[in-house]
Amino acid sequence: MLPKGSRYLLASQFLATSAKVALSVGFVTASGVLQSGFSLVLAAVWCSLAFLLPSLAISAVAGVIATRAAKQRVLRVVRGLELVLVSIGCLLLPFALETPGSASSWALLILWALSTGTLFALAHPAGLGIVPELLAERETPLGFGLAQAASVAGALVGLELAYLGLVSNWLLLLVPLFSLGAVAVSWLLKDVDSVDPSAPLRPAVNPINAWKHGLATAISTGTTWPAIIARALFSGVALFMTLNFFGAGSALTGSFSAPLFLAVPLLIAVGLGVLFGGSLLRGLPDIGLVPFVAGLWCLLTLVTAAITLVVTPWMSVTIAMLMLTGFAAGATFPALSAFPSVMAPAEQRGTLLAVADVLSLGAMAVACVLSLLTAAIGLPTWLHLLISAVALAGLVYFVFKQYTRYFCRCGSNLITLALVRLRIVGADHIPQTGPAVVVFNHVSYGDGSIACASIPRFVRFLVDKKLHDLTFLNWMGRMTKAIPIRGDASKSEIGAALRLATEALNEGEIVGIFPEGGISRIGIMQPFQRGLELIMRRAPKDTVIIPGYMHGMWGTALSFEGGGYLKGPLFGRHVTVVFGHSMPADSKLATIRERVQLLSVEAFDHSKEDRHPPHHEFLRQMRRRPFRKAMADSLTPMMSNGQALMRAVILNRLLKRVLYPQQHVGMLLPPSVGGALSNIAIAMMGRVPVNLNYSIGEEVINSCIRQCGIKQVITSKKFLAKVKLNPDAEIVYLEDVRGHLARRDKVFGLLARILPTWATEKFILQSPKISMDDVATIIFSSGSTGDPKGVVLTNHNVTSNVEQIRQVLDTTKRDVMMGVLPFFHSFGYTASLWLPISIGIPAVYHYSPLEPDVIGKLIKKYRATIFPSTATFLRGHMRKSSPDEFETMRLIICGAEKLPRKVAEQFEAKFGVAPVEGYGCTELSPVVSCNRPNEPTDDHLQIGHKPGTIGHPLPGQAVRVVDPDTFQPLPTGEEGLLLIKGPNVMHGYLGKPEMTAEAIRNNWYVTGDIARLDDAGFITITDRMSRFSKIGGEMVPHGKVEDLIHEILETHDRLCVVVGVPDEKKGERLLVLHTKWEKPIEEVWQRLRESDVPSLWVPARTAFHEIEELPVLGSGKLNLKQVKQIALGLAAA
């Protein structure tokens, strides 16, 4: 939507043009020239000359006025003079119509043309010059197109007004009302001109001197001068064709009355062409567009000439050809008008526009003379069109030669905009002048084109020499002055490329660089290389760094998703480019990388409007590929997408009949097909499924039910009997719901497989409007460190995390997800439920993660390839599963707890696949970071897996390590409190605003974990803040003491937990709760004392307490709350 100021300008232009055209047609009618073809052309020529001559005389003066005075004041004065002129014209026109063809009527026509030409000359520089001041830089080119379209629309309305006025003279009173409206609207224009609005509006200048000064200024600008010449010559050709249009229309149709009939469709076509040309310029005043659209204009003119020479066509053919030609001609002029205005300095804009007007008017005057001569000698229409086509061809070549670099950029931009839907955020952060280095992430071969289409200035990119040397790209690269460099370049080659980059910066240009040194093959931003630092060391002092982030190109045919290129779609992707504030030239690489990472968060947030709620993605994926596999479990055979869609829709209809009008619906179901479909069916209603944690006891479940206000809980009789729970709510059994199945439900289920997604939602499901900010689910935290809290996750949270995970998993259509984590666990809810649905891969469920023998058989049966799990559950597989069951497995991601290195090594040794560690929190939807397999490139290895770490942060998330007390960022490598920012950060805790404010500070989620960040961007978790004890004034980490004990025990199993309990002397002391050990406690304690750790870290000999088993949650995590209770009881005994 354009700003109000620009809308007022367009309205004023439209109304003023309507009034002037209406009276112009009336005076032409009164002159009596509509009786013969030659007199019509003669009248048109004389009127054009009368309109142009005063413009030639005063345009230079008008340019000086537009430069010195406030442009909106100039427009207001001119609109006022036009109102006076139109009012007088309305009074005189009836008298002229009474004596058609008389000398007085001719005199009035010529006088009217002189008057309107004078006012046009005064207003035009101000009218065009004010556009860049009313609009943002990226909207300015479109503004020029809209301004010209407003004039064309006004001309069309003016023709209709003229017709009404000729039918009934009293209707001429409508014309001054249009002019009065133009005056009123002009006063709504804001005072946005940089010139003092109070400056006196008097042209105290010599027209000749003003013309000389303007011409010298225009020639000195260099870049804009050829465009000004081209605009003038194109205007002349356009008028030459228009003036002979009357004869052309007669020749084409064989009817002399046709020309006036064809005027309306021609004006419509020109107006549409102007709008089209302006829309193509959105964000870039690109003169490079002219060869494309003017070339089309030339070609269509040649075709029309050939048609005229060979045969007299039908009227429909005539209209089609003239409209196509008019469309191409209209599309040519927005670029010609916008380029000089936008590229000119503000203080020279009025002068340059005036010079452009004078030259254009001069060319048009020549066109009038030539038209008079061609009419006098009776030049055939086809020859006239041929002459026009030859002139156009010469002009196209002239513009191409003068602006080859612009032509290449425009061609690239047109292709880019045809392939992707581009959103640009923060383009105003790019300086309009001066040297700058733009830094981007790099995930595809299309990133350079996307960057060029996003930046309004020319960018000299450092590009891969292999691509640069390709035949077509080599020409493009040379024209755009790209800087080629090889990935394995020698020092001399690197030095040469850096010198070219430095020279470009010294010349005030923008240099673009992808500092990762190559395309990411793992979907994650790689470490920045030192080339950026070397460039900035040599750059001018006023050089700034502009960070940028592109989101949306990963997964296209130009990225490496799926293990290679050309495997994804090429068209229709939504791409968001975000630019950040400028950074000083001496910024460190780590700081620049962090800034780019922060922009990824903003890019994901802006992409929210391109995504849909999870249930919508289910409908779309299931309907799109109805015969692909969807889901199965240990009791339900694999069903297709179409079958899953049908069952979900039917279940949605059945549940609607038995559920109360409640927002939150309790779910007490294991990971299974029934559990998945029930969650989907509830989400389709616009309600919130709350999966209750059946592993933490009835009391806690009922607390969750009370917090959410749940009235009904959906479960199954078989499962409820197994978990032996009695929820404090009405039970809805799925077995009973199925008993309400009717034939019409099956019919609606079948229709859902046929109808478009929107129709299914509106007519079959009758879903309410569900936004991305609506709540998707409430997941209660596991309560490992305290009472469970209801974590509110929105659709935006969940879909963002799904997209982030997808980019790292690098899935293909051959993948199968093994889902055993319960849906009450955030990892299970996001990764096992919505992730496979959203990316279109099948999921296999089993109700309990504690049955590795059954799970192993399911993995083998369905050839599962991706397995989200925990270290605890993997230990069970090492004991009970066989290697052949994991033959198809390619990726095992462990979360919820630390993955000991020995566990990973032993698992890989047995099954041939190395588990990788990830990290997440319920409050983060939940995945924050993840290791993934390394990916080899031509010259190096892209590292995605670093044992002992939790991996890189996912795309769209930013991490920061801060001092726990001051919250000030810490340098790379130092341990501190881990903060996370991203679109996956929860909406808040249910009914606990104070706790939410404590957990989320300035949009950063405080994880409570102690971590460090290395130079490559990998995160290492060392412990939790809550798992420290302050003993004698020093912080003792429980996790490190546990690791040391397990190392002494030489085991990868979790056999102990360290807990802090109150102590009167030192504030706290350590207790060790452990299961039965093979080694004597005395030996373990003695080796602890002999180790290198501080003495405060060593628990007392009496602090070791054996218990039967360590309490764990359903997710496999330690139940730290219960551990604490046991420890306090032992300490008090």
N, C-alpha and C positions, 0 to 999 in steps of 0.2 A: 504494500500500500504506500503510495507516494504521500509526502507531507502535504498538509493543508495548503501551504503557500503555493506549491506547484499546481495543486488542483484549481486554486483561484486563477492562476495564470492561464491554464488551459481553458477554463470557463470563459474568461475575458476574451481570449483569442477566438474561441468558437462563436460567441455572441457577436463580436465586432465583425468577423468575416461574414456571418450570415446576413447582417444588415447591409454591408457594402455590396455583396454579390447580388442580393435581391434588387437593389436599385440599379446596379450595373446592367443586369438583364433588362430591366425596365427601360433604361435609356437606349440600349441597343435596339430594343423593339420599336421604340418611338422614332429612331432614326430611319426606319424603313429599309434597312439593309438586308432583311431576310427574304429578298425576292429573287436573288440570283447568286450563284456560287461565287463568282468573282467579286461582286460587291461585298459579300460576306467576308471573304478573305481580306479585301481591301480595308473594310471597317476594322477588322481584327488587328491588322497591321498598324493602322493609324492610331487606334486606341492604345495599343501596346506601346507605340512610340511616345504618345502623350503621357502614358503612365511612367515610362522609363526616364524621359528627359529630366524632369525635376529631381528624380532620384539620383541621377548622375551628378547633378549640380550640388546637391546638399548632403549626400551620403557621408562624405568625409567630415563635414561639420557635425552631422548626427553622431558619428563615431567619437568625436572629441567630447560632445555633450554627454554621451553614455559613459565616457571615462571619468569626466570631472564631476558629474552630478549623480545623485542617487537614481538608479535605473527605475525603481518603482515610481519615483516622482515623474520621470519622463513619460512612462506609460500612462500615468493618470492624466497628465496634461493632454497627451495625444488622444486618449479615449474621450476626453471632454471636447476637444476640437472635432472629433469624428461625430459626436452626438449633434453638434451644431450643424456640421455638413450634411449628415443624414436627414436632419429635420428640414433643412432647406431643400434638399433633394426631393423629399416626399411632397413638399408644397409645389415644386416645379414640374414634377413628373406628369401629373394629370394634364397640364397644359401642353406638354410636349406630345403626349399621346393623342391629343385632339388634332394635331397637324403632323402626322407621321411622314417622314421623308423630307420635311422642310429644312431650310438652312438653319433655323433656330434650333430644331431638334438635333441636327448635327453639331451645332455649336455647344449645346448643353452636354452632349455626349463627350466631346473633346474636353470641355471644361471639367466635367466630372472625373475623367481619367487623369487630368493634370492634378486635381485636388487630392484624389485618393493616392496617387503616386507620391505626392509630397508628404502626406501623413505617413505613408508606408516607410518612406526613407527615414523619417524622424524616429519612428517606433522600432524599426527592425533591429538595429544594433543593441538597443536596450532590451528588447524582447528576447533575443537570443543570449545576450550577455548575462541576463539575470538567472538563467537556468542553472548554471553551475553553482550559483550562490544560494539557490533555494534548495538544492538537492545534495545528498551525500555524493561523494566522488563516484561510487559504483553505480548510482542511479542516474547520473547526469546524462550518459549517452541515450538511455531509454527516454529520458525527459525530452531530448531533442526530437526523437521519433514521435512521441505523444503530442508535442507542440505542433509538428507538421500535420499529424493526423487530425488534430483539432481544427486546423485550418481547412483541411479537405472536408471534414464533416460539416463545418460551417458553410462551405460552398454548396454542399448538397441541400442543406436546409434553406440556404439562400435561393436556390432554384425553385424550391417549393413555395417560398414566400413570394417570389416574383410571379409565379403562376396565380396565386391567390390574389395578389394585388392587381394583376391584369384582368382577372375575372370581375373583381369588384373594387373600385378605387378606395372605398372606405376601409378595406382591409390593409391598405398601405399604412394605417396607423399602427399596425403591429411592428413595422420595421423600426421606428424610433424606440419602441419598447425594448427591442433587442439591443440597440445601441446604448440605451439607458442602463440596461442590465450589465453591459460590459463596463460602463463607468463605475457602477456600484461595486462590482466584483473587484475591480482594480484597486479600490481603496481597502480591500481586505488583505492585499499583499503586505507581507511583513517588511520592515526596514532592515534588510539583511546585507545591503551593500556596504562594502568597507569604506566607501567614500562618505564624507559627512553629509547626511541627508539635508542639512540646513544650508548647504552651499547654494548660491543663487543660480537659477536656471536661465542663463543668458549666453548664447553662443557668440562670445566676443572673440571670434577667430576669423581669419581670412580663409575662405574655402580653398583657394589654390595652395596656400602654404600648408593647410591641413591635409590636403591630398598628397602633396609631396612628402610631408612628414610621415603620413600613414604608409605610403608606398615604400619608403626607406625602411620603416620599422618592419613591415611585412617581409621584405626581402632579407633583412638581417636575421629573422628568426630561423631561416634555413629549413627546418623540418616541416613547418606548416606552409611555407610558400608554395611548393608544388601542389599541395592539397587545395590551396586557394585558387590556383590556376585551374586545376581539374574541376573544381566546383563551378567556376565560371563557364568553362567550355561545356560541361555536361548540362548546365542550365540553358545554354544557347541551343544545344542539340534538342533538348526537351521542348523548348518553345518552338523551334523550327518544325518539329513533328506535330506539335499541338495546333499550330496555325494552319498547317496543311491537313490536319485531321478531318476537316469538313469535306475536303475533296476526296480524301482516302475513304471516308465512310460512304460517300456516294458511289465511288468506284467499286468498293467491296460488295455493296448491297444492291447496286443498280437502282437505288431510290434516293432522290434528292432530299427527302424529308428525314432520312435516316440519321444524319449527323447529330441533330439535337436529341434525337431519341437515344443515341449511343453515349451521350455525354454523361448520363447518370451512372451506367455501369462502369464507365471508364474512371469516373471520380471515385467510385466505390473501390475499384481495383487499386487505384493509386493510394487511397487511404489505407487499405489492408497491407499494401506493400510497405508503406511508411511504418506502420505498426510492426510488421514482421522485421524490417531492417532495424528498427529501434530495439526490439526484443533481443535480437541476436547480439546487439552491442551492450547488453546489460553487464555493466561492470567494466567494459573496455571501450574507449573511443577509438576503435580499431579501423584505420583507413585500409587495412589489408582486406576488409570485407568487400571493398568496391570492385576489384577485378572479378570476384565471383558473381555478384549480382548484376554488375554492368555487363559482364560477359553473357549472362543469360538474357539481358535486355537486347544486346546486339544480335544474339542468335534468334530470338523471337522476331525481331524486326526483319531479319533476313527471310525467315519462314513466311512472314506476312507478305513481304515483297514477292516471293515466289508464288504464293497463292493468288495474289492480285494479277500477276503476269499471266498465269496459266488459265485460271477459271474464275468466274464470278460465283462465290460460295453462297451458301444459305446464310440467313441472318444469324442463326445460332453459332455458326463457325466464325462469323464476323465478330460477334460479341465476345466469344471465347478468346480469339486472337488478340483483340484490343485490350481485353481485361488482363490477359497474361502479360502483354507488353507493358501495360500500365502498372501492373503489380511489380514487375522487375524494375521499372523506372523509379517507382516510389521507394522501393527497398534500397536504391542506390544513394539517395540523398541524406538520410540520417547520419551516415558515417561522414559524408562530406561536410555536413554542417557541424557535427559534434567535434570532429578532430581539431580544427583550428581553435575553436572556442575553449575546449578543455586543455589543450596543450599550451595555449598562450598564457603568459603571466597575467595575473588579475589586473595589473595596472595597464596592460596593453590590450586587453580583451576587446574593449569597445572600438579602439582604433583598427585592430585587425579585422573585426567583423565589418566595419564600415568599408575598408578596402576591399574585402571579399564581396560586399554588396555592389560596390562601384564596378568591379571587374565583371561580376555576374550580369549586372544590368547592361554593361557595355556589350557583352557577348550576346545578350538577348536582343539588344538593339540591332546588332549585325544580323541576327536570325530573322528579325522583322524585315529588314531590307531584302535578304535572300528569299524570304517567303513571298514578298511582293514580286520579285523578279520571276520566281518559278511559277507563280500564278499568272503573271502577264504572258509568259511564253508558253503556258499550257504544258508544263512538264508532267509526264505520266506519273501516276501515283506509285507504280512499282519502282520507277527510277528515283523518285524522291525518297522512298523507303530505303533503297539501296545506298544512296548517298548518306543517309542517316546512319545506316549500319556500318559503312566504312569509317565514318567519323567516330562512331562508338568504339570500333575495333582499335583505332589509333589511340583513343583515350584510355582504353583498358590497358594497352601495352605501355603507355606513358606512366600510368599509376603503378603498374606492376614493376617497372624498372626503377621507379623512384622509391618504392616502398616494398622491395622484395622481402626484407626482414619482417615487415608487418604482415605481408601476405603469408609467409610461412607460419608465423605465430597464429594468425587467424585461421588458417587451414587446420592446424593442430587443435585449436580451440573448438572449431566447428565439429571435428570428429569426436573430440572428448565429450562435448555437450550432447552429441547424438547418442553416445554410448552410456553415459552415466547421468544421474540426477545430482547436480552439484549444489552443495550448500556451503557458503563461505561466511565465516565468522571472524571479526576482528581485522578485516582488511584495512581499516583506518589506522592500524598500528604500523603499516608499511609507510615509510617516509616518501613523500612525493618527489623529493629531490635528494641528492647526496648519496654517498656510498653506504652500502649495507650488505650484510651476509645473512641469507635466509637459510635456516637449518631445519631439515625435515627428517622424520622417520622414513624408513624405506622397506616396503613389503611387496612391491610389484614393479614390473617393467613400465607400467603406466603412470608411475608417480611423477615423473618429469612433466608429462603432458598435463596432469592434474594441477601441478604447481603453477605451470605457465598460465593455465586458464583461471587461476585464483589470484594472480598478482597483476595489478594494472600497469606495471612497468615491465620493461624487458629484463630478463634474467639470463645471466650467463652461467649455465650449469656445468659443474664438473661431472662428466659422463663416462661410462665404461667405453674404452676404446674399441672393444669388439663390436659394440652396437654402433658406435660412431662411424666405423669403417664400412658398414653395410651400404650398398650403392645408394638407395633412396635416402636413408637416414644421414649418409655422409653429406649429401647436398643440403639437406635441412640443417644439419649441424653447422656447416660452414656459413650458411645464410644467417643463422641465429647466433653465430660466434660461440658455439659451445666449446668447452675446454676438455679435450679427451685425456683420459689417464687410465692405464692398465692396473688391474688389481695387484699384479706382481711386478709393478714398475720398478726400474732401477732408481738410484738416488738422483741421477741426472734427469731422468724423465719426470720424476716427482718435482724436482727443482724447476724444470721448464713449465710444468702445469701451474705451480705456485706463482711463478713470475707472471704468467698470463692472468691469473686471478688478481694478483696485486695491481697489475696495470689497469685492469677493468675497474677496480676500486678507486684507483687514482683518478680515473676519468669520471668518477661519480656514478658508476653503474652498480647494479645489484648482482651479487654472485650467489648462486644457489649451490648448496652442498648437502649430500647425504652422509653425515659423519660416521655412520656405521661401517662404511667402506664396502658395502655390498647389500644385496637384497636379503632380507631375513627369510630364512627357509624354515624357521620354527615358529613364526607368528609373533615373536617377542622381540622387542627392541634390543639390539646388540650393543655392546660397549662402544663408545665414541672413540674414533681414532685421532691421533695427534695432528693429522693434516689440518684440521680446523684451527688448532693453536698456532701452527706455523703460518697460516694465512693471516691470522689476526696480528701476529707479531710484526708483519711487514705492512699491514694496512695503514691508511691515513688515520690520524688521531680521531677524526670525527666519524669514523666508521662505527656502525651499531650492528648488533646481532639481533635478528628477528627470529624467535623460535616458532616453529609451525608443526602441526600434527595432522596427518591424514587418517581418516577412519572410513573403512568401507571397501578398500581395494583388496584386502586379504580375502581369499575365497573366490576371486575372479579368475578368468583364464590366464591372466598375466601374473598371478602369484603362484607360490609353490605349495599351496594347500593340497593335500592329498598325495604328496610325494613327487609332484612334477607340475609342469606348466600345461596350459590348454585343457585343464580338467574341470574348470568352473565356468560359470556364465560370463558372457562378454558384454551383455546389454542390460540396461535397466537397474543397475545397482545404485543405491543411495550412497553418496560419498560426501562426507563432511570434512572441511578443511578449517582449522582454527589457528589463528595467529595470535601470539602473545605480545605483551609490551616489549619494547626494545631493551636490550641488555648492553652494558658497556663492553668495549672491545677486549678488556682484560679479564673477562669472566672465565672462571675455571670450567674445564670440561664437565666435571661432576655437577656443577651448578646448572650448566646449560642442559645437560641430560635430564636433571630433575625438573627443570622448567618444561621441557618437552613432554615429560611424563605427566606433569600436571595438566598440560593441554589435552592429553588423551582423556582425562576425566571430563573436561569440558566438552570434548568432541562426542563422547558417549552420551552426555546429558542432552546435547542438541539433537542427537539422533533419536531421542525418545519418540518424537512425532512420526518417525519412520517405522517404528515397531508396533506390535499389537500385543494385547494380553495373551498369556500362555494358552488359554483355551482356544483362542482364535487361531493360533499357530497349529494346534492339534487339528482343528477342522480343516485348515488349509492343506496341511501335509497329508492327512488321511484321504482327503478327496483328490488331491493332486496325483497320488500314486496308489490307487485303491488295491492293487494286487501285490504290493510289497508286504513283507512280513512286518508285523507291528509288535506283538507282545505275547508272552507265554509265561507259565510258571510250572512248578513241580506237579500241579494237579490239572492244569489247563493246557491243552496243546496249542501250538503256535497259531495265532489268528492273523488274518490279513488286515491291512489298514482299513479297507472298506468294512470288514466285519467289526473292527474296533470302533469305527465311527458309528455304525448302526447301533451297537450295544450301548455306547455312551449316550446317544440321543434317546434311546428307549429308556435307559435308566434315569436320565434327566426328567423325562415325562412322568415316570412312575414315582420318583421321589417328590416331585412337586405336589402330588396328591396327598402325601402323608406328612410332609414337613410343615411346621408352623411358620408364620411370617417372622422368622428370626434371621439376623444377619450372620451370626456365628453358628456353625454346625459342627458338633463333635464327631470325630472319626476315630474309631477304635478298631483298626484293621492292620494286618501285617503287610509287608511288601509283597504284592500279588497282583494278578490281573484285576480281581475284584476291587482291591484297594486303590489301584490306579484309576480305574474307570469311575469309581465313586468320587474320588477327588476331582476328576475332570467334570463329572456331571454336576457337582455342586458349584464349581467355578463357572460353568455355563449359565447358571442361574444368577450370577452376579453376587453370590453369597461367599462367605469366607470359610473354607474348610480348616478346622483346627485338629490336627492329628495329635492325639493324646499319647503320652509316653507310658505304655503299659508295663515298663520294666521298673518303675520307681515307686510302685505301691498305690493303694487305693486312696490314701489320705491326700497325697500330692495331686493325683488325678482330679479329685473332687475340688481341690483348691483351684486348679486350672479351670475347671468348669464354672466355678463361682466367679472367677476373675473375668471370664469372657461372657458371662450371662447365658451360657448354653442351656437350652431347654431339651434338646434331643441329641442323642449320640447314635451314629450309624455303626453297626457292627454285624457280625454273623454269630449264630448260635454256637457253632463248632469252635470258633476262636475264643468267644467269651468263656466257654466252659473250660478251655485250656488255660487261659490266663487267670481264671478264678477271681474276677473283679466285679464290683458292684457300683458302677458309676451313679452319682447322685443326679440323674437325669433320666428322661424317658428313653427307653431303648427302641431303636428302629432296626429290626432284623432284615438283612437283605433277602433272606429266604422268604420272609413274609411279603416283602415288596414285590418279588417276582410273581406272586400269586395274583396281582392286580393287572397282569399283562393282558391287553386287549388287541384285537386285530388292527385297530386304527394306529396303535403304537408301532406295530411292525411296518405299516404303510408309511408313517412319518419317518421311520428309520431308513427305509428304502429311498424315500425322497431326499433325505440328507446326503445320500451318496451321489445324487444326480444334480441337485441344485447348487448354484454358486454359494460360496461361504456366506456372503452377506444375506442372501435369501434364506439360508438355513437359520442364521441367527435371528432374522427378523420375523419369519413366518413359522418356522418349525419350532425353534427353541423359545421364541418370543423373549429373548434376553433383553434386559435393560441396557442402556448405554453404559459401557464399562470403560473407564479411562485408565491410562497407565499409572495414574497416581492413586487409584483405588487400591484397597488392601487385597493382597493375594492370599495371604495366610498369616496365622499367628503360630509361631513355633516357640514352645517353652524351652528355655535353656536347660541344659541337662542337670543343673543344680550341683555340679561337681565342686563348687566352692561356696555354695549358699543356697537360699531358697530359689526355686525356679522363677524366672521372670518371663513374661509374655513378650516375645520379640515380634513387632509388627513389621511385616515385609510387604511392600507394594508390588504391583505388577512390574513397575519399572525396575525395582530391585532385582526381582527374579529373572526377568528377561535379559537384563544387562549382564547378570552373572552367567546365565546360560550362553550368551554370545561370547563373553570373555573366555569361558571354559572351552567353547567350541574352537576358538582360534588357536588354543594350545593343543587340544587333543588331535587336531589334524585328521579328522575322520574321513572315511570313504564309505561308499554304499555297501562294502563288504563287512563293515564293522557290526558287532553285536555287543550290546551292553549287558553285563551280568549284574543285576541289582539285588543285593541282599541287605543293604542298610535300610533300616526302618524309615518310613516317611515322617515320623515325628522328629527325626534327626535332620537338621537342615541340609547336610550333605546328601542324604537319601532323598529328601524332597526335591532338591534342585537337580542333582546329578543323575539320580535313578529314575525319577518320574518325568520331569519336564525336559531335561536335556535330550534324551533319545527321541522324544516326540518332536522337538523343535528342529532337530537336524535330520530327522527322517531315517533313523536306524532302529532295528528291533531291540527290545529289552526282554530279558529273561529274569523272572523274579523267584525268590525263595523266601519263605516266611521267617526263617531264622538264620542269622549268620553264624550260629554256633554248631552247625551241622556240616562240616567241611566235606564229609564223604558224599552227601547228597549234592552239595554245590558242585563238587568236582565232576560228578556224573552229568549235571546239567550243562556245565561248561563244555564238556566233550560232546554231548548230544547236539547242542545248538551252535557249536563252534564259536563260542564267545571270544571276543578279542580285547574288550576293555572291562576292567574290574575295579571299581572303587571299593576300598576295604580299609582295614586298620592293621597295625602291627600285631595286635592281639589275635585277630582272626587268622592272619597269615601263619602264625605259629601252629594253629590247629591244622592248617593245610599241609604244613611240613610233616606233621605226624600221620595224617590220615589220607592224604591225596596222593595219587601216582603221577609221575611225570607226563605220561601220555594224555592225561586229562587237561593239561595246560599247553598242548602242542600249538593250538591256534592263538593263544594269548599273546598280545603284543604290548599291552600297556596295563600295568597295575599301579594305581595311585593310592597311596596310604595317607590318611588324614586322622584327625581326632586325637592323635597322640604321637609322640616322637617315634620315628622308625630307626631302631638301633642299626648301626652299620653291619654288625655281625648277622643280624636277622636278614638283611637285604642280601648279603653275600651268600649265606647258606641257602636262601630261597633260590637265588639265581643258579647256584651250583646244582641244585636238585631239578629245577624246572626249566632252566634255560632262558628265563626272562627276569630282568632285574626290576624289583619294585622301586618306584620313585616316591619321594616324599612331597606332600603338599601341605598347605596350611590354610586354615580358615576359622571363622567364628560364626556362630549363629547370627550374630548381629550384622554380619557382612554377606549374608545370603547364600552360601557361606565362604566360597573359595576366594582366597586372596592371592596365593602364589602356588606354583607347582613346578617341579622338575619335569623334564620330558627328554626323550632320547636325543642325543647329539645328532647333528646333520652335517655330512661332509659337503663341501663345495669344491670348485675347481682348484682352489689354491690354499684352502685352510678348512678347519673344522669349526662349525658353529656350535658353541657349547650350550646345551640346554639342561644338562644334568651335572650337578656338582654334589657328590655324596657329603652328607653331614649338614647340608643346607636344606631349606624349604623351597628353593628355586627362585626364579624371577617373579616379581609381581605380574599379575595378568594384565593384558592391555586394557586401558581404561581405568587403571587404578594407580594411585601414587602412594609411595611409602615415605615415611620420614622417621628418623631416629632422633629423639630429643632427650634432654636432661630431665629426669623424672620430677625434679623439684621446680626448675625454672621454665620447662617446656621450650627451651632454646635448642635449635637444631645442632646436632653434633657432627663433627667431621666424619668422613668415610672411615670405617674400620673401628670406630669407638662404640662401645656398648651403651645402650640407653633404652628408653621406653619407646616401643614401636607404635606409630600412629598410621592410620590408613584413611585414604580419601578416595571416593569413587561413587558411581551411581548405585552401587550395591550396598551402600551404608544404609542400615535400617531406617525406617520412619521414626521409630522410637520404642520405648517400653510401654506396654499396655497400662494406661492409667497411672504412670509414674513419671511425670514431667521433670521432677527434680533429678531423678536418677538418669533420665535421658540427657539432661543438660550436663550432667557430670561425665557421661560416657562420650558425648559428641561435643567437641570444642571447636568452634569455627569450622564446622563441617568435617573435622578430622575425628575419626573414631579412635578412642584410647583403648588399645587392646589389653593393656595390663601385662603384656609380655616384654621381657628384656631381650633385645636383639642387637645385631650389628649388620651393617650393609657393606659389602666389599666393592672394589672398583668395577667389577663386571656386573654389578647389580643384583648379585645373589644375596638372599637374606638368611641369616643364621639365628635361630632362636636359642637362647641360652637358659632361660628360665622364666617363670612368671613372677611378677611383683608380689603377688600374694604368697608365693612359695619361697619367700626369704624370711629369715629370722634375724632380728637385730639383737646381737649378743655383745655385750660390753661396748656398745657404740658402733660395732661393725656389722655389715650386712653379710649373712651367710646363706648361699644359695642351696636349697634343698636338692635340686636336680643334680648338681655337680657332685654332692656327697653320695647320692644314689648311684650315679654313673661309676664312681670310684669303687663302691661296694660290689657292684655287679662285675666290674673288671677283676676284682680280687677273687670273686666266686667263679670267674671264667664261664659265664653263662649269658645267653641272649634272652632268657626269660625274665619277666619282671617278678623278682622274689622279695622285694622290700620297698618301703616307702618311708621317707623322712618327714617328720612332722615337728613343728615348733609348738611348745607349750609354755605357759607362764612360769617365770622363775623369780623369786623374791630378790635374789642377789644380782643377777645379770640381766634381768628383764625377760629373757626367754632362754630356753634350753632345748636341745634336740632329742627327739625320741625316734627309734627305728622300729617300725612294725614289719615283721617278716614272716614268711612261711618257713617250713622246715628246710634247713640247709644240710648239705653233705659235709661241709667244712665246719669245724667247731667255731663257735662265736668268739672264743678267746683268740684264735688265730686271725680271724677277720679283723677283730678290734686292734690286735697288735700290729698288723700290717697297715691299718689306717694310721696309727700313730707314727709308723716309720715312713710314711709317704711324705711328699713335699708340700702337702696342703697345710695351711695355718692350723695351729692347735685348736683355735676356736671352732674349726670345722669338724673336729673329731668328737662324736658323741661319747658320753661317759659309758663305762663298761656296763653299768646297770641300766642304760637307756635302751638296750635291745630287748624286744618283747616278741615272742613267737605267737602267731595267731593261725587259725586253721586255713583261712584264705583271705586274699586282699579283696575288699569290696569294689565291684566295678558296675558301671552303668550299662544300659542296653547298647550303647554305641561303642563299648569297649574301653572307654575312658575309666580311669580311677574315680571312684566316688569319694572325692576329697572331703566332702561334708561328713560322710559317715566315718572316714578315716580319722578326721579331727575329733569326732565324738568318742571313738574308741580310745584315741590317744589321751584325751582329757580324763576319761574314766580310769585309765591305767596310771596316769600321773597322780590322780587323787587317791589311789588305793594305797 
